[in-house]
Amino acid sequence: MKDLFPGYFIEEDKVENLWETCTFVFDANVICNLYRYSDETKDLLVKVLDELKDRVWMPNRAAEEFLRNRPVIISTQKQYYSSVSTDINNLMQELNQKRKHPFVSEELLEKFKNISEEVKNELKENKEKYASKISSDDLKWKVASIFEGSVGRGVSNEELEDIFKEGERRYREKIPPGYADDVKNDGSLRGKWRVYGDLIIWKQTIKKAQEDGCNVIFVTGDEKPDWWLKEENITLGPRPELIEEFKEETGKDVMLYKPDRFLELALKYLGLKVDEEAVNEIKEVKGDEEEVKHYYSNINSFSGIDSEKYNVVKDKIRSMEEEINTNITVNKQIEDVLSKLRKKRDAYLYNAEVDDEIEEIVKNKKMREMDAEIDDYLSLIEHFNVEIAGLKNRISSEYQKLL
């Protein structure tokens, strides 16, 4: 039975032997995710790759994806710094409302203000430092050094056409890998590259094993079920069809790992201490490829698409971005008015002299009117925030039409 269904019987002793003899093949997402990790985790994984550099290899398609997606990933990650700063400002605004829940003491609020400013300043510095990677990126050069002479050749047009034809059949019959990618095929060459990208990488890996007669450990951050056998969201292992196809096509063995498991086993193999925090960080950081399609991405970085469609969608996106900026400006104006109103209200509350019961009643009525006016302004701000969120979602949807 084991010989007939090798994909369902992964033998531990064979897997251990693989580490001694194999070529380590890396998908693009593994290298792209280096830009998503903390410096400590990134440096540790780079160190492992450097230790194994005599046996690492990257399919040509994977290397191209890494280089093309790298600036977009950097740009998107950069926005997280701004997002956190905005969240801090929003929280500070909520806590500053002295007559509305939630309440904190003045002493604690002052401490929070001070530490918040420190945090925002450091976020700003780190954002600028991170953004500089687009033009001055030591990591890109380090990756290039590790994989120097270890990137596969490109595929010919004839080979591509064969893969595209095979891909149509495989995807129709749900044969892994690649059929789970939610990518539309617009019929263009670039469109086909995107649709069949995973299959191209898989085919290039098989060809590498055929030419070099080597076993392979394939590392991918792809979580989709066309790479992994899953049951109730539990990953049981690589798809048996992949193990069997590789064996049938090459006569060699292959094992697939996700990046966190690879790092853990690689550290043990190299005799280095396993860093559980780094392993867990890699496990938690999901390099979702949809991030590349996020509305913050620079749409001008994509070429080869239908120019008429590009211009139509681009104009829609620019129009919605202008509307977002208008809403943000209006919100700022409302917040300025709201700030003045709150000061007026507080002055009235704390400075008005209350000499008798009648004046107290008048005062309370005036306070209620001011509270109502403040609530109206807050509702208006929330309205514009909802509008902004809706526009961002529409931009994301329109942007995906370009891809």
RODO-2510 file (C-alpha; in nm, 4 decimals, decimal comma):
residues 403
     n   res          X          Y          Z
     1     m     0,0000     0,0000     0,0000
     2     k     0,2803     0,2427     0,0862
     3     d     0,4333     0,1997    -0,2572
     4     l     0,1010     0,2616    -0,4295
     5     f     0,0100     0,5675    -0,2207
     6     p     0,3382     0,7300    -0,1118
     7     g     0,1704     1,0656    -0,0565
     8     y    -0,0213     0,9251     0,2391
     9     f     0,2793     0,7569     0,4036
    10     i     0,5491     1,0075     0,4930
    11     e     0,8244     0,8129     0,6697
    12     e     1,0204     0,9974     0,9376
    13     d     1,3552     0,8350     0,8554
    14     k     1,3237     0,9397     0,4911
    15     v     1,2377     1,2938     0,5961
    16     e     1,5476     1,3069     0,8191
    17     n     1,7623     1,1862     0,5327
    18     l     1,6143     1,4583     0,3094
    19     w     1,7727     1,7245     0,5269
    20     e     2,1154     1,5724     0,4617
    21     t     2,0854     1,5518     0,0833
    22     c     1,8116     1,7810    -0,0467
    23     t     1,7955     2,1116    -0,2284
    24     f     1,5927     2,3689    -0,0358
    25     v     1,3444     2,5377    -0,2704
    26     f     1,1676     2,8565    -0,1649
    27     d     0,8428     3,0058    -0,2827
    28     a     0,8277     3,3836    -0,3342
    29     n     0,6044     3,4428    -0,0308
    30     v     0,8702     3,3042     0,2050
    31     i     1,1186     3,5700     0,0963
    32     c     0,8548     3,8446     0,0715
    33     n     0,7503     3,7768     0,4296
    34     l     1,0956     3,8795     0,5504
    35     y     0,9684     4,2360     0,5136
    36     r     0,6786     4,1609     0,7500
    37     y     0,8811     4,0223     1,0404
    38     s     1,0494     4,1965     1,3295
    39     d     1,4203     4,2629     1,2809
    40     e     1,5125     3,9797     1,5190
    41     t     1,3048     3,7192     1,3373
    42     k     1,4075     3,8464     0,9941
    43     d     1,7768     3,8313     1,0874
    44     l     1,7403     3,4790     1,2257
    45     l     1,5732     3,3462     0,9106
    46     v     1,8298     3,5224     0,6908
    47     k     2,1049     3,3641     0,8996
    48     v     1,9540     3,0188     0,8381
    49     l     1,9294     3,0848     0,4638
    50     d     2,2901     3,2019     0,4645
    51     e     2,4028     2,8852     0,6450
    52     l     2,2248     2,6759     0,3804
    53     k     2,3128     2,8921     0,0794
    54     d     2,5131     2,6179    -0,0938
    55     r     2,1913     2,4154    -0,1159
    56     v     1,9190     2,6779    -0,1649
    57     w     1,7361     2,7411    -0,4908
    58     m     1,4494     2,9557    -0,6138
    59     p     1,2356     2,8991    -0,9231
    60     n     1,2645     3,1794    -1,1764
    61     r     0,8966     3,2610    -1,1403
    62     a     0,9291     3,2874    -0,7594
    63     a     1,2278     3,5221    -0,7893
    64     e     1,0361     3,7422    -1,0325
    65     e     0,7346     3,7546    -0,7981
    66     f     0,9589     3,8537    -0,5079
    67     l     1,1208     4,1409    -0,6968
    68     r     0,7910     4,2648    -0,8393
    69     n     0,5939     4,2490    -0,5139
    70     r     0,8681     4,3770    -0,2814
    71     p     0,7987     4,7541    -0,3272
    72     v     0,4244     4,7017    -0,2857
    73     i     0,4728     4,5057     0,0364
    74     i     0,7050     4,7727     0,1753
    75     s     0,4540     5,0449     0,0886
    76     t     0,1676     4,8536     0,2487
    77     q     0,3583     4,7689     0,5652
    78     k     0,4519     5,1361     0,5963
    79     q     0,0845     5,2277     0,6266
    80     y     0,0525     5,0245     0,9477
    81     y     0,2678     5,2820     1,1250
    82     s     0,0262     5,5578     1,0232
    83     s    -0,2711     5,3425     1,1184
    84     v    -0,1425     5,2863     1,4726
    85     s    -0,0719     5,6584     1,5154
    86     t    -0,4276     5,7338     1,4060
    87     d    -0,5638     5,4820     1,6560
    88     i    -0,3646     5,6492     1,9340
    89     n    -0,5027     5,9905     1,8354
    90     n    -0,8574     5,8550     1,8286
    91     l    -0,8182     5,7006     2,1720
    92     m    -0,6749     6,0234     2,3087
    93     q    -0,9727     6,2132     2,1681
    94     e    -1,2141     5,9742     2,3376
    95     l    -1,0395     6,0043     2,6737
    96     n    -1,0290     6,3834     2,6479
    97     q    -1,4078     6,4049     2,6566
    98     k    -1,4470     6,4987     3,0214
    99     r    -1,8253     6,4700     3,0305
   100     k    -1,8628     6,1402     2,8513
   101     h    -1,7652     5,7799     2,9191
   102     p    -1,5057     5,6353     2,9372
   103     f    -1,3485     5,8344     3,2233
   104     v    -0,9877     5,8284     3,3466
   105     s    -0,8154     6,0428     3,6063
   106     e    -0,6332     6,3602     3,5001
   107     e    -0,3085     6,2194     3,6366
   108     l    -0,3351     5,9009     3,4362
   109     l    -0,4494     6,0887     3,1261
   110     e    -0,1435     6,3115     3,1447
   111     k     0,0843     6,0067     3,1687
   112     f    -0,0917     5,8536     2,8699
   113     k    -0,0487     6,1744     2,6691
   114     n     0,3251     6,1802     2,7366
   115     i     0,3859     5,8161     2,6515
   116     s     0,1597     5,8473     2,3472
   117     e     0,3727     6,1269     2,2088
   118     e     0,6853     5,9180     2,2603
   119     v     0,5264     5,6225     2,0861
   120     k     0,4054     5,8341     1,7925
   121     n     0,7486     5,9918     1,7508
   122     e     0,9147     5,6512     1,7406
   123     l     0,6502     5,5220     1,5000
   124     k     0,7210     5,8170     1,2725
   125     e     1,0968     5,7515     1,2817
   126     n     1,0515     5,3798     1,2139
   127     k     0,8060     5,4506     0,9329
   128     e     1,0567     5,6777     0,7589
   129     k     1,3319     5,4221     0,8117
   130     y     1,1163     5,1416     0,6750
   131     a     0,9990     5,3493     0,3767
   132     s     1,3623     5,4061     0,2746
   133     k     1,3873     5,0340     0,1919
   134     i     1,2131     5,0984    -0,1386
   135     s     1,5217     5,2770    -0,2737
   136     s     1,7910     5,1589    -0,0310
   137     d     1,7300     4,7999     0,0697
   138     d     2,0072     4,5972     0,2321
   139     l     1,7746     4,2976     0,2618
   140     k     1,7190     4,2790    -0,1130
   141     w     2,0944     4,2710    -0,1711
   142     k     2,1411     4,0077     0,0994
   143     v     1,8761     3,7866    -0,0593
   144     a     2,0436     3,8360    -0,3981
   145     s     2,3766     3,7315    -0,2444
   146     i     2,2328     3,4161    -0,0851
   147     f     2,0619     3,3091    -0,4088
   148     e     2,3446     3,4151    -0,6406
   149     g     2,3665     3,1422    -0,9064
   150     s     2,0752     2,9614    -0,7420
   151     v     1,7785     3,0900    -0,9394
   152     g     1,6301     2,8788    -1,2158
   153     r     1,6175     2,9861    -1,5766
   154     g     1,3010     3,1270    -1,7279
   155     v     1,0605     2,9160    -1,9311
   156     s     1,0326     2,9385    -2,3074
   157     n     0,7110     3,0449    -2,4795
   158     e     0,6553     2,6859    -2,5898
   159     e     0,6958     2,5590    -2,2338
   160     l     0,4575     2,8275    -2,1113
   161     e     0,1893     2,7317    -2,3601
   162     d     0,2175     2,3679    -2,2514
   163     i     0,1824     2,4680    -1,8864
   164     f    -0,1172     2,6913    -1,9640
   165     k    -0,2948     2,4105    -2,1494
   166     e    -0,2189     2,1607    -1,8736
   167     g    -0,3240     2,4187    -1,6158
   168     e    -0,6700     2,4548    -1,7664
   169     r    -0,7275     2,0808    -1,7270
   170     r    -0,5718     2,0581    -1,3812
   171     y    -0,7667     2,3513    -1,2413
   172     r    -1,0891     2,2179    -1,3908
   173     e    -1,0266     1,8833    -1,2180
   174     k    -0,8982     2,0447    -0,8945
   175     i    -0,5509     1,8965    -0,9294
   176     p    -0,2997     2,0853    -0,7121
   177     p    -0,1312     2,3242    -0,6948
   178     g    -0,2798     2,6607    -0,7901
   179     y    -0,6465     2,5926    -0,8556
   180     a    -0,7526     2,7651    -0,5301
   181     d    -0,6066     3,1015    -0,6329
   182     d    -0,8859     3,3561    -0,6727
   183     v    -0,7417     3,5210    -0,9821
   184     k    -0,9354     3,6064    -1,2971
   185     n    -0,7875     3,5120    -1,6319
   186     d    -0,8370     3,8006    -1,8744
   187     g    -0,6793     3,5987    -2,1565
   188     s    -0,3642     3,8110    -2,1751
   189     l    -0,0184     3,6619    -2,1295
   190     r     0,0209     3,8516    -1,8015
   191     g    -0,3193     3,7267    -1,6888
   192     k    -0,2190     3,3662    -1,7550
   193     w     0,1071     3,4172    -1,5658
   194     r    -0,0927     3,5261    -1,2613
   195     v    -0,3482     3,2467    -1,2886
   196     y    -0,0939     2,9691    -1,3326
   197     g     0,1874     3,1172    -1,1203
   198     d     0,1830     2,8394    -0,8590
   199     l     0,1784     2,5696    -1,1255
   200     i     0,4716     2,7330    -1,3063
   201     i     0,6722     2,7353    -0,9804
   202     w     0,5819     2,3708    -0,9166
   203     k     0,6791     2,2673    -1,2691
   204     q     1,0121     2,4530    -1,2430
   205     t     1,0815     2,2750    -0,9134
   206     i     1,0143     1,9356    -1,0714
   207     k     1,2429     2,0232    -1,3619
   208     k     1,5190     2,1210    -1,1179
   209     a     1,4946     1,7801    -0,9480
   210     q     1,4979     1,6028    -1,2857
   211     e     1,8049     1,7873    -1,4097
   212     d     2,0075     1,7650    -1,0864
   213     g     1,8753     1,4317    -0,9612
   214     c     1,8070     1,5847    -0,6219
   215     n     1,5533     1,5422    -0,3450
   216     v     1,3703     1,8623    -0,2499
   217     i     1,2389     2,0370     0,0586
   218     f     0,9896     2,2933    -0,0687
   219     v     0,9046     2,5849     0,1625
   220     t     0,5931     2,7925     0,0995
   221     g     0,3864     3,0385     0,3000
   222     d     0,0801     2,9590     0,0921
   223     e    -0,1982     2,8389     0,3255
   224     k    -0,4534     2,7376     0,0635
   225     p    -0,5910     2,3824     0,0318
   226     d    -0,4338     2,3294    -0,3093
   227     w    -0,1009     2,2919    -0,1254
   228     w    -0,2112     2,1372     0,2048
   229     l    -0,4410     1,8538     0,3077
   230     k    -0,6825     1,9987     0,5608
   231     e    -0,9643     1,8689     0,7753
   232     e    -1,1763     2,1085     0,9826
   233     n    -0,9110     2,3807     0,9487
   234     i    -0,6396     2,1440     1,0746
   235     t    -0,3434     2,1024     0,8399
   236     l    -0,2599     1,7328     0,8155
   237     g     0,0317     1,7689     0,5769
   238     p     0,1129     1,8399     0,2117
   239     r    -0,1340     1,7317    -0,0530
   240     p    -0,0620     1,3642    -0,1292
   241     e    -0,1052     1,4341    -0,5006
   242     l     0,1994     1,6635    -0,4915
   243     i     0,4191     1,4025    -0,3208
   244     e     0,3086     1,1381    -0,5675
   245     e     0,3465     1,3564    -0,8779
   246     f     0,6953     1,4615    -0,7735
   247     k     0,7988     1,0990    -0,7150
   248     e     0,6499     0,9859    -1,0445
   249     e     0,8080     1,2669    -1,2478
   250     t     1,1550     1,2675    -1,0866
   251     g     1,2060     0,9406    -0,9029
   252     k     1,3023     1,1555    -0,6046
   253     d     1,1399     1,2566    -0,2774
   254     v     0,9920     1,5897    -0,1779
   255     m     0,8699     1,7331     0,1518
   256     l     0,6763     2,0555     0,1976
   257     y     0,7018     2,2882     0,4981
   258     k     0,5464     2,6150     0,6024
   259     p     0,8046     2,8800     0,7000
   260     d     0,7583     2,8445     1,0779
   261     r     0,8098     2,4676     1,0712
   262     f     1,1050     2,5052     0,8342
   263     l     1,2750     2,7531     1,0685
   264     e     1,2216     2,5285     1,3687
   265     l     1,3665     2,2192     1,1962
   266     a     1,6452     2,4139     1,0237
   267     l     1,7684     2,5542     1,3559
   268     k     1,7793     2,2011     1,4987
   269     y     1,9536     2,0688     1,1881
   270     l     2,2166     2,3451     1,2110
   271     g     2,2695     2,2845     1,5815
   272     l     2,1324     2,6258     1,6759
   273     k     1,8973     2,7108     1,9597
   274     v     1,5319     2,7110     1,8570
   275     d     1,3831     3,0578     1,9060
   276     e     1,0203     2,9864     1,9968
   277     e     0,9245     3,3547     1,9762
   278     a     1,0546     3,3770     1,6200
   279     v     0,8794     3,0538     1,5218
   280     n     0,5517     3,1783     1,6693
   281     e     0,5866     3,5174     1,5004
   282     i     0,6312     3,3528     1,1611
   283     k     0,3316     3,1330     1,2336
   284     e     0,1170     3,4362     1,3164
   285     v     0,2278     3,6544     1,0272
   286     k     0,0229     3,5547     0,7286
   287     g     0,1623     3,6964     0,4081
   288     d    -0,1759     3,7322     0,2439
   289     e    -0,1234     3,7939    -0,1266
   290     e    -0,4369     4,0105    -0,1239
   291     e    -0,2237     4,2674     0,0574
   292     v    -0,0537     4,3367    -0,2742
   293     k    -0,3934     4,4426    -0,4064
   294     h    -0,4639     4,6790    -0,1163
   295     y    -0,5843     5,0225    -0,2183
   296     y    -0,2697     5,1841    -0,0776
   297     s    -0,0644     5,0079    -0,3441
   298     n     0,0669     5,2156    -0,6296
   299     i    -0,1510     5,1256    -0,9254
   300     n     0,1062     5,2676    -1,1645
   301     s     0,3455     4,9860    -1,0714
   302     f     0,1358     4,7424    -1,2759
   303     s     0,1830     4,7238    -1,6486
   304     g     0,0662     4,5058    -1,9301
   305     i    -0,3028     4,5471    -1,8574
   306     d    -0,5685     4,6803    -2,0904
   307     s    -0,4985     5,0542    -2,1133
   308     e    -0,8625     5,1609    -2,1555
   309     k    -0,9720     4,9552    -1,8546
   310     y    -0,6725     5,0835    -1,6595
   311     n    -0,7594     5,4474    -1,7214
   312     v    -1,1279     5,4027    -1,6389
   313     v    -1,0565     5,2283    -1,3081
   314     k    -0,7703     5,4646    -1,2259
   315     d    -0,9989     5,7664    -1,2742
   316     k    -1,2613     5,6073    -1,0472
   317     i    -1,0003     5,5448    -0,7790
   318     r    -0,8627     5,8983    -0,8007
   319     s    -1,2156     6,0403    -0,7776
   320     m    -1,2883     5,8351    -0,4659
   321     e    -0,9529     5,9271    -0,3127
   322     e    -1,0375     6,2950    -0,3663
   323     e    -1,3739     6,2352    -0,1986
   324     i    -1,1971     6,0704     0,0951
   325     n    -0,9655     6,3700     0,1294
   326     t    -1,2659     6,6044     0,1162
   327     n    -1,4418     6,4058     0,3893
   328     i    -1,1288     6,4087     0,6024
   329     t    -1,1028     6,7873     0,5589
   330     v    -1,4691     6,8333     0,6527
   331     n    -1,4196     6,6087     0,9553
   332     k    -1,1264     6,8226     1,0642
   333     q    -1,3374     7,1358     1,0334
   334     i    -1,6173     6,9766     1,2358
   335     e    -1,3686     6,8667     1,5003
   336     d    -1,2371     7,2246     1,5259
   337     v    -1,5921     7,3546     1,5801
   338     l    -1,6556     7,0735     1,8264
   339     s    -1,3426     7,1623     2,0221
   340     k    -1,4546     7,5255     2,0516
   341     l    -1,8020     7,4161     2,1576
   342     r    -1,6616     7,1895     2,4280
   343     k    -1,4469     7,4718     2,5637
   344     k    -1,7521     7,6991     2,5670
   345     r    -1,9536     7,4339     2,7456
   346     d    -1,6841     7,3693     3,0058
   347     a    -1,6474     7,7413     3,0674
   348     y    -2,0193     7,7712     3,1156
   349     l    -2,0249     7,4715     3,3475
   350     y    -1,7422     7,5808     3,5735
   351     n    -1,7711     7,9603     3,5603
   352     a    -2,1444     8,0252     3,5731
   353     e    -2,2597     8,1533     3,9127
   354     v    -2,5576     7,9653     4,0552
   355     d    -2,7373     8,1874     4,3057
   356     d    -3,0738     8,0222     4,3313
   357     e    -3,2829     7,7314     4,2149
   358     i    -3,4131     7,9160     3,9060
   359     e    -3,0652     7,9868     3,7780
   360     e    -2,9766     7,6203     3,8370
   361     i    -3,2677     7,5114     3,6198
   362     v    -3,1711     7,7561     3,3467
   363     k    -2,8141     7,6395     3,3653
   364     n    -2,9080     7,2715     3,3408
   365     k    -3,1284     7,3427     3,0398
   366     k    -2,8430     7,5235     2,8679
   367     m    -2,6092     7,2338     2,9451
   368     r    -2,8523     6,9853     2,7907
   369     e    -2,8732     7,1972     2,4774
   370     m    -2,4948     7,2067     2,4516
   371     d    -2,4731     6,8299     2,5095
   372     a    -2,7260     6,7746     2,2325
   373     e    -2,5284     6,9969     1,9963
   374     i    -2,2078     6,8088     2,0786
   375     d    -2,3820     6,4743     2,0134
   376     d    -2,5018     6,6071     1,6769
   377     y    -2,1452     6,6971     1,5793
   378     l    -2,0175     6,3559     1,6949
   379     s    -2,2852     6,1858     1,4855
   380     l    -2,1800     6,3944     1,1868
   381     i    -1,8167     6,2947     1,2343
   382     e    -1,9183     5,9284     1,2587
   383     h    -2,1209     5,9691     0,9379
   384     f    -1,8157     6,0932     0,7490
   385     n    -1,6006     5,8157     0,8994
   386     v    -1,8497     5,5591     0,7670
   387     e    -1,8409     5,7311     0,4274
   388     i    -1,4608     5,7192     0,4269
   389     a    -1,4567     5,3481     0,5184
   390     g    -1,7065     5,2739     0,2414
   391     l    -1,4992     5,4622    -0,0134
   392     k    -1,1866     5,2728     0,0897
   393     n    -1,3687     4,9413     0,0371
   394     r    -1,4883     5,0590    -0,3038
   395     i    -1,1341     5,1605    -0,3960
   396     s    -1,0099     4,8148    -0,2953
   397     s    -1,2793     4,6558    -0,5120
   398     e    -1,2034     4,8775    -0,8111
   399     y    -0,8309     4,8220    -0,7662
   400     q    -0,8700     4,4450    -0,7869
   401     k    -1,0273     4,4889    -1,1295
   402     l    -0,6864     4,6022    -1,2506
   403     l    -0,5238     4,2761    -1,1477
***
